[in-house]
Amino acid sequence: MNNTLSLRGDWAAYNGTYRKPSWGKQDALCVLSGVVVATGGAQQSNLIAVIDEQCRPAERLVFSANHHSKVATVAINPNGDLLWLEYTDKQRPPRVFLSLDGIKYLVP
């Protein structure tokens, strides 16, 4: 897991002891890891990152992701866009921390 994820907009690696946003691939299995943070509040971009071509899925995939004690929904599109879709409270907090750990999927 040493490939850096290409973050976009106001999304950045969460500083501290958490793993930096990264991706890895073994055979057909792609895995995301790390913690990202955005400070744009309600105006922040939905586009978190762009996934490398090696790990782009054939169709849109949707995942639940940990956000403190809440759950966020993210998607990965075939063009590689990793998107923030929804937050359980329906209203984005001013500062978003999102764990990418546990996002795993197969690619063609």
Summary of the structure (lengths in Angstrom):
residues: 108
radius of gyration: 12.9
end to end distance: 19.7
largest distance: 38.5
contacts: 321
relative contact order: 0.26
helix: 6%
strand: 49%
